[in-house]
Amino acid sequence: MTATITSLYERRVELVRTTLKEHSKMSDKAALELAEHVLYAMDHIAETVR
């Protein structure tokens, strides 16, 4: 058995993707692409603004 390492980024993308899919009729691919854009935007918001 091989252990798979999942990065923190991958876990965050999966969380956002799952949330998008649960609250819309988005395809899996579209939800994944949007999740990556959402996280990119969130990561570039200044800490003082968050």
mmCIF entry with sequence, helices, sheets and N, C-alpha, C, O atoms, coordinates in Angstrom:
data_MODEL
# 
_entry.id   MODEL 
# 
_entity.id                         1 
_entity.type                       polymer 
_entity.pdbx_number_of_molecules   1 
# 
_entity_poly.entity_id                      1 
_entity_poly.type                           'polypeptide(L)' 
_entity_poly.nstd_linkage                   no 
_entity_poly.nstd_monomer                   no 
_entity_poly.pdbx_seq_one_letter_code       MTATITSLYERRVELVRTTLKEHSKMSDKAALELAEHVLYAMDHIAETVR 
_entity_poly.pdbx_seq_one_letter_code_can   MTATITSLYERRVELVRTTLKEHSKMSDKAALELAEHVLYAMDHIAETVR 
_entity_poly.pdbx_strand_id                 A 
# 
loop_
_entity_poly_seq.entity_id 
_entity_poly_seq.num 
_entity_poly_seq.mon_id 
_entity_poly_seq.hetero 
1 1  MET n 
1 2  THR n 
1 3  ALA n 
1 4  THR n 
1 5  ILE n 
1 6  THR n 
1 7  SER n 
1 8  LEU n 
1 9  TYR n 
1 10 GLU n 
1 11 ARG n 
1 12 ARG n 
1 13 VAL n 
1 14 GLU n 
1 15 LEU n 
1 16 VAL n 
1 17 ARG n 
1 18 THR n 
1 19 THR n 
1 20 LEU n 
1 21 LYS n 
1 22 GLU n 
1 23 HIS n 
1 24 SER n 
1 25 LYS n 
1 26 MET n 
1 27 SER n 
1 28 ASP n 
1 29 LYS n 
1 30 ALA n 
1 31 ALA n 
1 32 LEU n 
1 33 GLU n 
1 34 LEU n 
1 35 ALA n 
1 36 GLU n 
1 37 HIS n 
1 38 VAL n 
1 39 LEU n 
1 40 TYR n 
1 41 ALA n 
1 42 MET n 
1 43 ASP n 
1 44 HIS n 
1 45 ILE n 
1 46 ALA n 
1 47 GLU n 
1 48 THR n 
1 49 VAL n 
1 50 ARG n 
# 
_struct_asym.id          A 
_struct_asym.entity_id   1 
# 
loop_
_struct_conf.conf_type_id 
_struct_conf.id 
_struct_conf.pdbx_PDB_helix_id 
_struct_conf.beg_label_comp_id 
_struct_conf.beg_label_asym_id 
_struct_conf.beg_label_seq_id 
_struct_conf.pdbx_beg_PDB_ins_code 
_struct_conf.end_label_comp_id 
_struct_conf.end_label_asym_id 
_struct_conf.end_label_seq_id 
_struct_conf.pdbx_end_PDB_ins_code 
_struct_conf.beg_auth_comp_id 
_struct_conf.beg_auth_asym_id 
_struct_conf.beg_auth_seq_id 
_struct_conf.end_auth_comp_id 
_struct_conf.end_auth_asym_id 
_struct_conf.end_auth_seq_id 
_struct_conf.pdbx_PDB_helix_class 
_struct_conf.details 
_struct_conf.pdbx_PDB_helix_length 
HELX_P HELX_P1 AA1 LEU A 8  ? GLU A 22 ? LEU A 8  GLU A 22 1 ? 15 
HELX_P HELX_P2 AA2 ASP A 28 ? ASP A 43 ? ASP A 28 ASP A 43 1 ? 16 
# 
_struct_conf_type.id          HELX_P 
_struct_conf_type.criteria    ? 
_struct_conf_type.reference   ? 
# 
loop_
_atom_site.group_PDB 
_atom_site.id 
_atom_site.type_symbol 
_atom_site.label_atom_id 
_atom_site.label_alt_id 
_atom_site.label_comp_id 
_atom_site.label_asym_id 
_atom_site.label_entity_id 
_atom_site.label_seq_id 
_atom_site.pdbx_PDB_ins_code 
_atom_site.Cartn_x 
_atom_site.Cartn_y 
_atom_site.Cartn_z 
_atom_site.occupancy 
_atom_site.B_iso_or_equiv 
_atom_site.pdbx_formal_charge 
_atom_site.auth_seq_id 
_atom_site.auth_comp_id 
_atom_site.auth_asym_id 
_atom_site.auth_atom_id 
_atom_site.pdbx_PDB_model_num 
ATOM 1   N N  . MET A 1 1  ? 0.843   -1.180 0.000   1.00 0.00 ? 1  MET A N  1 
ATOM 2   C CA . MET A 1 1  ? 0.000   0.000  0.000   1.00 0.00 ? 1  MET A CA 1 
ATOM 3   C C  . MET A 1 1  ? 0.887   1.243  0.000   1.00 0.00 ? 1  MET A C  1 
ATOM 4   O O  . MET A 1 1  ? 1.855   1.325  0.757   1.00 0.00 ? 1  MET A O  1 
ATOM 5   N N  . THR A 1 2  ? 0.550   2.202  -0.852  1.00 0.00 ? 2  THR A N  1 
ATOM 6   C CA . THR A 1 2  ? 1.309   3.433  -0.970  1.00 0.00 ? 2  THR A CA 1 
ATOM 7   C C  . THR A 1 2  ? 0.539   4.586  -0.331  1.00 0.00 ? 2  THR A C  1 
ATOM 8   O O  . THR A 1 2  ? -0.639  4.794  -0.620  1.00 0.00 ? 2  THR A O  1 
ATOM 9   N N  . ALA A 1 3  ? 1.206   5.317  0.524   1.00 0.00 ? 3  ALA A N  1 
ATOM 10  C CA . ALA A 1 3  ? 0.581   6.479  1.161   1.00 0.00 ? 3  ALA A CA 1 
ATOM 11  C C  . ALA A 1 3  ? 0.570   7.644  0.181   1.00 0.00 ? 3  ALA A C  1 
ATOM 12  O O  . ALA A 1 3  ? 1.558   7.896  -0.509  1.00 0.00 ? 3  ALA A O  1 
ATOM 13  N N  . THR A 1 4  ? -0.537  8.341  0.125   1.00 0.00 ? 4  THR A N  1 
ATOM 14  C CA . THR A 1 4  ? -0.654  9.516  -0.729  1.00 0.00 ? 4  THR A CA 1 
ATOM 15  C C  . THR A 1 4  ? -0.624  10.751 0.149   1.00 0.00 ? 4  THR A C  1 
ATOM 16  O O  . THR A 1 4  ? -1.379  10.862 1.114   1.00 0.00 ? 4  THR A O  1 
ATOM 17  N N  . ILE A 1 5  ? 0.244   11.665 -0.190  1.00 0.00 ? 5  ILE A N  1 
ATOM 18  C CA . ILE A 1 5  ? 0.354   12.910 0.572   1.00 0.00 ? 5  ILE A CA 1 
ATOM 19  C C  . ILE A 1 5  ? -0.473  13.975 -0.129  1.00 0.00 ? 5  ILE A C  1 
ATOM 20  O O  . ILE A 1 5  ? -0.288  14.243 -1.316  1.00 0.00 ? 5  ILE A O  1 
ATOM 21  N N  . THR A 1 6  ? -1.380  14.574 0.615   1.00 0.00 ? 6  THR A N  1 
ATOM 22  C CA . THR A 1 6  ? -2.226  15.637 0.092   1.00 0.00 ? 6  THR A CA 1 
ATOM 23  C C  . THR A 1 6  ? -1.780  16.952 0.726   1.00 0.00 ? 6  THR A C  1 
ATOM 24  O O  . THR A 1 6  ? -1.738  17.088 1.949   1.00 0.00 ? 6  THR A O  1 
ATOM 25  N N  . SER A 1 7  ? -1.451  17.907 -0.125  1.00 0.00 ? 7  SER A N  1 
ATOM 26  C CA . SER A 1 7  ? -0.989  19.194 0.392   1.00 0.00 ? 7  SER A CA 1 
ATOM 27  C C  . SER A 1 7  ? -2.148  19.985 0.985   1.00 0.00 ? 7  SER A C  1 
ATOM 28  O O  . SER A 1 7  ? -3.315  19.700 0.713   1.00 0.00 ? 7  SER A O  1 
ATOM 29  N N  . LEU A 1 8  ? -1.814  20.968 1.788   1.00 0.00 ? 8  LEU A N  1 
ATOM 30  C CA . LEU A 1 8  ? -2.821  21.847 2.378   1.00 0.00 ? 8  LEU A CA 1 
ATOM 31  C C  . LEU A 1 8  ? -3.598  22.552 1.264   1.00 0.00 ? 8  LEU A C  1 
ATOM 32  O O  . LEU A 1 8  ? -4.816  22.702 1.349   1.00 0.00 ? 8  LEU A O  1 
ATOM 33  N N  . TYR A 1 9  ? -2.890  22.981 0.226   1.00 0.00 ? 9  TYR A N  1 
ATOM 34  C CA . TYR A 1 9  ? -3.550  23.640 -0.911  1.00 0.00 ? 9  TYR A CA 1 
ATOM 35  C C  . TYR A 1 9  ? -4.571  22.706 -1.558  1.00 0.00 ? 9  TYR A C  1 
ATOM 36  O O  . TYR A 1 9  ? -5.692  23.127 -1.845  1.00 0.00 ? 9  TYR A O  1 
ATOM 37  N N  . GLU A 1 10 ? -4.204  21.457 -1.789  1.00 0.00 ? 10 GLU A N  1 
ATOM 38  C CA . GLU A 1 10 ? -5.118  20.487 -2.407  1.00 0.00 ? 10 GLU A CA 1 
ATOM 39  C C  . GLU A 1 10 ? -6.350  20.256 -1.532  1.00 0.00 ? 10 GLU A C  1 
ATOM 40  O O  . GLU A 1 10 ? -7.458  20.104 -2.044  1.00 0.00 ? 10 GLU A O  1 
ATOM 41  N N  . ARG A 1 11 ? -6.156  20.232 -0.220  1.00 0.00 ? 11 ARG A N  1 
ATOM 42  C CA . ARG A 1 11 ? -7.292  20.068 0.695   1.00 0.00 ? 11 ARG A CA 1 
ATOM 43  C C  . ARG A 1 11 ? -8.216  21.278 0.637   1.00 0.00 ? 11 ARG A C  1 
ATOM 44  O O  . ARG A 1 11 ? -9.438  21.134 0.675   1.00 0.00 ? 11 ARG A O  1 
ATOM 45  N N  . ARG A 1 12 ? -7.632  22.471 0.543   1.00 0.00 ? 12 ARG A N  1 
ATOM 46  C CA . ARG A 1 12 ? -8.441  23.692 0.455   1.00 0.00 ? 12 ARG A CA 1 
ATOM 47  C C  . ARG A 1 12 ? -9.224  23.740 -0.855  1.00 0.00 ? 12 ARG A C  1 
ATOM 48  O O  . ARG A 1 12 ? -10.400 24.106 -0.868  1.00 0.00 ? 12 ARG A O  1 
ATOM 49  N N  . VAL A 1 13 ? -8.571  23.371 -1.952  1.00 0.00 ? 13 VAL A N  1 
ATOM 50  C CA . VAL A 1 13 ? -9.249  23.337 -3.252  1.00 0.00 ? 13 VAL A CA 1 
ATOM 51  C C  . VAL A 1 13 ? -10.414 22.358 -3.197  1.00 0.00 ? 13 VAL A C  1 
ATOM 52  O O  . VAL A 1 13 ? -11.506 22.664 -3.674  1.00 0.00 ? 13 VAL A O  1 
ATOM 53  N N  . GLU A 1 14 ? -10.188 21.190 -2.622  1.00 0.00 ? 14 GLU A N  1 
ATOM 54  C CA . GLU A 1 14 ? -11.245 20.177 -2.526  1.00 0.00 ? 14 GLU A CA 1 
ATOM 55  C C  . GLU A 1 14 ? -12.414 20.678 -1.685  1.00 0.00 ? 14 GLU A C  1 
ATOM 56  O O  . GLU A 1 14 ? -13.569 20.423 -2.028  1.00 0.00 ? 14 GLU A O  1 
ATOM 57  N N  . LEU A 1 15 ? -12.141 21.378 -0.604  1.00 0.00 ? 15 LEU A N  1 
ATOM 58  C CA . LEU A 1 15 ? -13.200 21.933 0.248   1.00 0.00 ? 15 LEU A CA 1 
ATOM 59  C C  . LEU A 1 15 ? -14.048 22.937 -0.528  1.00 0.00 ? 15 LEU A C  1 
ATOM 60  O O  . LEU A 1 15 ? -15.277 22.887 -0.473  1.00 0.00 ? 15 LEU A O  1 
ATOM 61  N N  . VAL A 1 16 ? -13.398 23.843 -1.247  1.00 0.00 ? 16 VAL A N  1 
ATOM 62  C CA . VAL A 1 16 ? -14.123 24.844 -2.019  1.00 0.00 ? 16 VAL A CA 1 
ATOM 63  C C  . VAL A 1 16 ? -14.874 24.173 -3.169  1.00 0.00 ? 16 VAL A C  1 
ATOM 64  O O  . VAL A 1 16 ? -16.026 24.521 -3.428  1.00 0.00 ? 16 VAL A O  1 
ATOM 65  N N  . ARG A 1 17 ? -14.248 23.223 -3.861  1.00 0.00 ? 17 ARG A N  1 
ATOM 66  C CA . ARG A 1 17 ? -14.890 22.513 -4.970  1.00 0.00 ? 17 ARG A CA 1 
ATOM 67  C C  . ARG A 1 17 ? -16.161 21.809 -4.485  1.00 0.00 ? 17 ARG A C  1 
ATOM 68  O O  . ARG A 1 17 ? -17.212 21.902 -5.119  1.00 0.00 ? 17 ARG A O  1 
ATOM 69  N N  . THR A 1 18 ? -16.052 21.117 -3.373  1.00 0.00 ? 18 THR A N  1 
ATOM 70  C CA . THR A 1 18 ? -17.195 20.396 -2.819  1.00 0.00 ? 18 THR A CA 1 
ATOM 71  C C  . THR A 1 18 ? -18.323 21.362 -2.454  1.00 0.00 ? 18 THR A C  1 
ATOM 72  O O  . THR A 1 18 ? -19.491 21.088 -2.731  1.00 0.00 ? 18 THR A O  1 
ATOM 73  N N  . THR A 1 19 ? -17.980 22.468 -1.845  1.00 0.00 ? 19 THR A N  1 
ATOM 74  C CA . THR A 1 19 ? -18.978 23.473 -1.466  1.00 0.00 ? 19 THR A CA 1 
ATOM 75  C C  . THR A 1 19 ? -19.671 24.041 -2.700  1.00 0.00 ? 19 THR A C  1 
ATOM 76  O O  . THR A 1 19 ? -20.892 24.201 -2.707  1.00 0.00 ? 19 THR A O  1 
ATOM 77  N N  . LEU A 1 20 ? -18.911 24.344 -3.732  1.00 0.00 ? 20 LEU A N  1 
ATOM 78  C CA . LEU A 1 20 ? -19.505 24.860 -4.965  1.00 0.00 ? 20 LEU A CA 1 
ATOM 79  C C  . LEU A 1 20 ? -20.457 23.844 -5.586  1.00 0.00 ? 20 LEU A C  1 
ATOM 80  O O  . LEU A 1 20 ? -21.548 24.201 -6.030  1.00 0.00 ? 20 LEU A O  1 
ATOM 81  N N  . LYS A 1 21 ? -20.047 22.582 -5.618  1.00 0.00 ? 21 LYS A N  1 
ATOM 82  C CA . LYS A 1 21 ? -20.885 21.536 -6.195  1.00 0.00 ? 21 LYS A CA 1 
ATOM 83  C C  . LYS A 1 21 ? -22.164 21.324 -5.395  1.00 0.00 ? 21 LYS A C  1 
ATOM 84  O O  . LYS A 1 21 ? -23.219 21.073 -5.978  1.00 0.00 ? 21 LYS A O  1 
ATOM 85  N N  . GLU A 1 22 ? -22.089 21.422 -4.077  1.00 0.00 ? 22 GLU A N  1 
ATOM 86  C CA . GLU A 1 22 ? -23.259 21.205 -3.227  1.00 0.00 ? 22 GLU A CA 1 
ATOM 87  C C  . GLU A 1 22 ? -24.295 22.325 -3.354  1.00 0.00 ? 22 GLU A C  1 
ATOM 88  O O  . GLU A 1 22 ? -25.479 22.118 -3.089  1.00 0.00 ? 22 GLU A O  1 
ATOM 89  N N  . HIS A 1 23 ? -23.836 23.512 -3.762  1.00 0.00 ? 23 HIS A N  1 
ATOM 90  C CA . HIS A 1 23 ? -24.741 24.660 -3.803  1.00 0.00 ? 23 HIS A CA 1 
ATOM 91  C C  . HIS A 1 23 ? -24.999 25.167 -5.214  1.00 0.00 ? 23 HIS A C  1 
ATOM 92  O O  . HIS A 1 23 ? -25.460 26.295 -5.394  1.00 0.00 ? 23 HIS A O  1 
ATOM 93  N N  . SER A 1 24 ? -24.708 24.350 -6.208  1.00 0.00 ? 24 SER A N  1 
ATOM 94  C CA . SER A 1 24 ? -24.963 24.737 -7.596  1.00 0.00 ? 24 SER A CA 1 
ATOM 95  C C  . SER A 1 24 ? -25.118 23.484 -8.451  1.00 0.00 ? 24 SER A C  1 
ATOM 96  O O  . SER A 1 24 ? -25.010 22.361 -7.959  1.00 0.00 ? 24 SER A O  1 
ATOM 97  N N  . LYS A 1 25 ? -25.368 23.696 -9.710  1.00 0.00 ? 25 LYS A N  1 
ATOM 98  C CA . LYS A 1 25 ? -25.468 22.585 -10.662 1.00 0.00 ? 25 LYS A CA 1 
ATOM 99  C C  . LYS A 1 25 ? -24.224 22.536 -11.543 1.00 0.00 ? 25 LYS A C  1 
ATOM 100 O O  . LYS A 1 25 ? -24.272 22.063 -12.678 1.00 0.00 ? 25 LYS A O  1 
ATOM 101 N N  . MET A 1 26 ? -23.125 23.025 -11.010 1.00 0.00 ? 26 MET A N  1 
ATOM 102 C CA . MET A 1 26 ? -21.859 23.090 -11.723 1.00 0.00 ? 26 MET A CA 1 
ATOM 103 C C  . MET A 1 26 ? -21.281 21.704 -11.963 1.00 0.00 ? 26 MET A C  1 
ATOM 104 O O  . MET A 1 26 ? -21.449 20.799 -11.146 1.00 0.00 ? 26 MET A O  1 
ATOM 105 N N  . SER A 1 27 ? -20.603 21.550 -13.084 1.00 0.00 ? 27 SER A N  1 
ATOM 106 C CA . SER A 1 27 ? -19.901 20.289 -13.329 1.00 0.00 ? 27 SER A CA 1 
ATOM 107 C C  . SER A 1 27 ? -18.687 20.208 -12.411 1.00 0.00 ? 27 SER A C  1 
ATOM 108 O O  . SER A 1 27 ? -18.247 21.216 -11.858 1.00 0.00 ? 27 SER A O  1 
ATOM 109 N N  . ASP A 1 28 ? -18.159 19.019 -12.258 1.00 0.00 ? 28 ASP A N  1 
ATOM 110 C CA . ASP A 1 28 ? -16.991 18.812 -11.401 1.00 0.00 ? 28 ASP A CA 1 
ATOM 111 C C  . ASP A 1 28 ? -15.798 19.625 -11.907 1.00 0.00 ? 28 ASP A C  1 
ATOM 112 O O  . ASP A 1 28 ? -15.075 20.239 -11.122 1.00 0.00 ? 28 ASP A O  1 
ATOM 113 N N  . LYS A 1 29 ? -15.602 19.621 -13.222 1.00 0.00 ? 29 LYS A N  1 
ATOM 114 C CA . LYS A 1 29 ? -14.473 20.352 -13.812 1.00 0.00 ? 29 LYS A CA 1 
ATOM 115 C C  . LYS A 1 29 ? -14.617 21.857 -13.590 1.00 0.00 ? 29 LYS A C  1 
ATOM 116 O O  . LYS A 1 29 ? -13.655 22.531 -13.219 1.00 0.00 ? 29 LYS A O  1 
ATOM 117 N N  . ALA A 1 30 ? -15.823 22.380 -13.820 1.00 0.00 ? 30 ALA A N  1 
ATOM 118 C CA . ALA A 1 30 ? -16.062 23.815 -13.627 1.00 0.00 ? 30 ALA A CA 1 
ATOM 119 C C  . ALA A 1 30 ? -15.880 24.210 -12.165 1.00 0.00 ? 30 ALA A C  1 
ATOM 120 O O  . ALA A 1 30 ? -15.317 25.263 -11.868 1.00 0.00 ? 30 ALA A O  1 
ATOM 121 N N  . ALA A 1 31 ? -16.358 23.365 -11.254 1.00 0.00 ? 31 ALA A N  1 
ATOM 122 C CA . ALA A 1 31 ? -16.222 23.657 -9.821  1.00 0.00 ? 31 ALA A CA 1 
ATOM 123 C C  . ALA A 1 31 ? -14.752 23.655 -9.414  1.00 0.00 ? 31 ALA A C  1 
ATOM 124 O O  . ALA A 1 31 ? -14.330 24.486 -8.610  1.00 0.00 ? 31 ALA A O  1 
ATOM 125 N N  . LEU A 1 32 ? -13.978 22.736 -9.961  1.00 0.00 ? 32 LEU A N  1 
ATOM 126 C CA . LEU A 1 32 ? -12.549 22.681 -9.656  1.00 0.00 ? 32 LEU A CA 1 
ATOM 127 C C  . LEU A 1 32 ? -11.836 23.934 -10.156 1.00 0.00 ? 32 LEU A C  1 
ATOM 128 O O  . LEU A 1 32 ? -11.037 24.531 -9.435  1.00 0.00 ? 32 LEU A O  1 
ATOM 129 N N  . GLU A 1 33 ? -12.129 24.327 -11.388 1.00 0.00 ? 33 GLU A N  1 
ATOM 130 C CA . GLU A 1 33 ? -11.491 25.525 -11.954 1.00 0.00 ? 33 GLU A CA 1 
ATOM 131 C C  . GLU A 1 33 ? -11.865 26.771 -11.158 1.00 0.00 ? 33 GLU A C  1 
ATOM 132 O O  . GLU A 1 33 ? -11.008 27.608 -10.874 1.00 0.00 ? 33 GLU A O  1 
ATOM 133 N N  . LEU A 1 34 ? -13.132 26.895 -10.799 1.00 0.00 ? 34 LEU A N  1 
ATOM 134 C CA . LEU A 1 34 ? -13.565 28.052 -10.020 1.00 0.00 ? 34 LEU A CA 1 
ATOM 135 C C  . LEU A 1 34 ? -12.952 28.031 -8.628  1.00 0.00 ? 34 LEU A C  1 
ATOM 136 O O  . LEU A 1 34 ? -12.569 29.078 -8.107  1.00 0.00 ? 34 LEU A O  1 
ATOM 137 N N  . ALA A 1 35 ? -12.853 26.857 -8.020  1.00 0.00 ? 35 ALA A N  1 
ATOM 138 C CA . ALA A 1 35 ? -12.247 26.735 -6.691  1.00 0.00 ? 35 ALA A CA 1 
ATOM 139 C C  . ALA A 1 35 ? -10.807 27.241 -6.715  1.00 0.00 ? 35 ALA A C  1 
ATOM 140 O O  . ALA A 1 35 ? -10.373 27.928 -5.790  1.00 0.00 ? 35 ALA A O  1 
ATOM 141 N N  . GLU A 1 36 ? -10.069 26.904 -7.768  1.00 0.00 ? 36 GLU A N  1 
ATOM 142 C CA . GLU A 1 36 ? -8.684  27.375 -7.875  1.00 0.00 ? 36 GLU A CA 1 
ATOM 143 C C  . GLU A 1 36 ? -8.625  28.889 -7.994  1.00 0.00 ? 36 GLU A C  1 
ATOM 144 O O  . GLU A 1 36 ? -7.745  29.519 -7.408  1.00 0.00 ? 36 GLU A O  1 
ATOM 145 N N  . HIS A 1 37 ? -9.559  29.492 -8.753  1.00 0.00 ? 37 HIS A N  1 
ATOM 146 C CA . HIS A 1 37 ? -9.601  30.954 -8.888  1.00 0.00 ? 37 HIS A CA 1 
ATOM 147 C C  . HIS A 1 37 ? -9.981  31.617 -7.566  1.00 0.00 ? 37 HIS A C  1 
ATOM 148 O O  . HIS A 1 37 ? -9.407  32.640 -7.192  1.00 0.00 ? 37 HIS A O  1 
ATOM 149 N N  . VAL A 1 38 ? -10.942 31.036 -6.865  1.00 0.00 ? 38 VAL A N  1 
ATOM 150 C CA . VAL A 1 38 ? -11.381 31.577 -5.574  1.00 0.00 ? 38 VAL A CA 1 
ATOM 151 C C  . VAL A 1 38 ? -10.226 31.579 -4.582  1.00 0.00 ? 38 VAL A C  1 
ATOM 152 O O  . VAL A 1 38 ? -9.985  32.582 -3.911  1.00 0.00 ? 38 VAL A O  1 
ATOM 153 N N  . LEU A 1 39 ? -9.511  30.460 -4.485  1.00 0.00 ? 39 LEU A N  1 
ATOM 154 C CA . LEU A 1 39 ? -8.391  30.388 -3.544  1.00 0.00 ? 39 LEU A CA 1 
ATOM 155 C C  . LEU A 1 39 ? -7.270  31.335 -3.924  1.00 0.00 ? 39 LEU A C  1 
ATOM 156 O O  . LEU A 1 39 ? -6.636  31.927 -3.051  1.00 0.00 ? 39 LEU A O  1 
ATOM 157 N N  . TYR A 1 40 ? -7.020  31.485 -5.211  1.00 0.00 ? 40 TYR A N  1 
ATOM 158 C CA . TYR A 1 40 ? -5.994  32.430 -5.653  1.00 0.00 ? 40 TYR A CA 1 
ATOM 159 C C  . TYR A 1 40 ? -6.369  33.840 -5.182  1.00 0.00 ? 40 TYR A C  1 
ATOM 160 O O  . TYR A 1 40 ? -5.537  34.564 -4.635  1.00 0.00 ? 40 TYR A O  1 
ATOM 161 N N  . ALA A 1 41 ? -7.626  34.213 -5.403  1.00 0.00 ? 41 ALA A N  1 
ATOM 162 C CA . ALA A 1 41 ? -8.077  35.548 -4.985  1.00 0.00 ? 41 ALA A CA 1 
ATOM 163 C C  . ALA A 1 41 ? -7.984  35.717 -3.472  1.00 0.00 ? 41 ALA A C  1 
ATOM 164 O O  . ALA A 1 41 ? -7.514  36.746 -2.986  1.00 0.00 ? 41 ALA A O  1 
ATOM 165 N N  . MET A 1 42 ? -8.429  34.714 -2.735  1.00 0.00 ? 42 MET A N  1 
ATOM 166 C CA . MET A 1 42 ? -8.391  34.800 -1.270  1.00 0.00 ? 42 MET A CA 1 
ATOM 167 C C  . MET A 1 42 ? -6.955  34.894 -0.748  1.00 0.00 ? 42 MET A C  1 
ATOM 168 O O  . MET A 1 42 ? -6.682  35.611 0.214   1.00 0.00 ? 42 MET A O  1 
ATOM 169 N N  . ASP A 1 43 ? -6.053  34.171 -1.385  1.00 0.00 ? 43 ASP A N  1 
ATOM 170 C CA . ASP A 1 43 ? -4.660  34.196 -0.949  1.00 0.00 ? 43 ASP A CA 1 
ATOM 171 C C  . ASP A 1 43 ? -3.983  35.532 -1.228  1.00 0.00 ? 43 ASP A C  1 
ATOM 172 O O  . ASP A 1 43 ? -2.941  35.829 -0.642  1.00 0.00 ? 43 ASP A O  1 
ATOM 173 N N  . HIS A 1 44 ? -4.559  36.340 -2.112  1.00 0.00 ? 44 HIS A N  1 
ATOM 174 C CA . HIS A 1 44 ? -3.942  37.614 -2.463  1.00 0.00 ? 44 HIS A CA 1 
ATOM 175 C C  . HIS A 1 44 ? -4.641  38.814 -1.836  1.00 0.00 ? 44 HIS A C  1 
ATOM 176 O O  . HIS A 1 44 ? -4.335  39.962 -2.158  1.00 0.00 ? 44 HIS A O  1 
ATOM 177 N N  . ILE A 1 45 ? -5.578  38.538 -0.943  1.00 0.00 ? 45 ILE A N  1 
ATOM 178 C CA . ILE A 1 45 ? -6.206  39.627 -0.178  1.00 0.00 ? 45 ILE A CA 1 
ATOM 179 C C  . ILE A 1 45 ? -5.284  39.934 1.007   1.00 0.00 ? 45 ILE A C  1 
ATOM 180 O O  . ILE A 1 45 ? -4.840  39.023 1.707   1.00 0.00 ? 45 ILE A O  1 
ATOM 181 N N  . ALA A 1 46 ? -5.008  41.183 1.221   1.00 0.00 ? 46 ALA A N  1 
ATOM 182 C CA . ALA A 1 46 ? -4.123  41.569 2.316   1.00 0.00 ? 46 ALA A CA 1 
ATOM 183 C C  . ALA A 1 46 ? -4.666  41.075 3.656   1.00 0.00 ? 46 ALA A C  1 
ATOM 184 O O  . ALA A 1 46 ? -5.875  41.104 3.885   1.00 0.00 ? 46 ALA A O  1 
ATOM 185 N N  . GLU A 1 47 ? -3.796  40.632 4.521   1.00 0.00 ? 47 GLU A N  1 
ATOM 186 C CA . GLU A 1 47 ? -4.197  40.084 5.819   1.00 0.00 ? 47 GLU A CA 1 
ATOM 187 C C  . GLU A 1 47 ? -5.033  41.079 6.617   1.00 0.00 ? 47 GLU A C  1 
ATOM 188 O O  . GLU A 1 47 ? -5.965  40.683 7.317   1.00 0.00 ? 47 GLU A O  1 
ATOM 189 N N  . THR A 1 48 ? -4.712  42.350 6.520   1.00 0.00 ? 48 THR A N  1 
ATOM 190 C CA . THR A 1 48 ? -5.460  43.363 7.280   1.00 0.00 ? 48 THR A CA 1 
ATOM 191 C C  . THR A 1 48 ? -6.882  43.519 6.780   1.00 0.00 ? 48 THR A C  1 
ATOM 192 O O  . THR A 1 48 ? -7.751  43.965 7.530   1.00 0.00 ? 48 THR A O  1 
ATOM 193 N N  . VAL A 1 49 ? -7.141  43.164 5.533   1.00 0.00 ? 49 VAL A N  1 
ATOM 194 C CA . VAL A 1 49 ? -8.480  43.256 4.967   1.00 0.00 ? 49 VAL A CA 1 
ATOM 195 C C  . VAL A 1 49 ? -9.316  42.046 5.336   1.00 0.00 ? 49 VAL A C  1 
ATOM 196 O O  . VAL A 1 49 ? -10.529 42.154 5.515   1.00 0.00 ? 49 VAL A O  1 
ATOM 197 N N  . ARG A 1 50 ? -8.662  40.881 5.452   1.00 0.00 ? 50 ARG A N  1 
ATOM 198 C CA . ARG A 1 50 ? -9.386  39.661 5.813   1.00 0.00 ? 50 ARG A CA 1 
ATOM 199 C C  . ARG A 1 50 ? -9.846  39.798 7.218   1.00 0.00 ? 50 ARG A C  1 
ATOM 200 O O  . ARG A 1 50 ? -10.483 38.890 7.750   1.00 0.00 ? 50 ARG A O  1 
# 
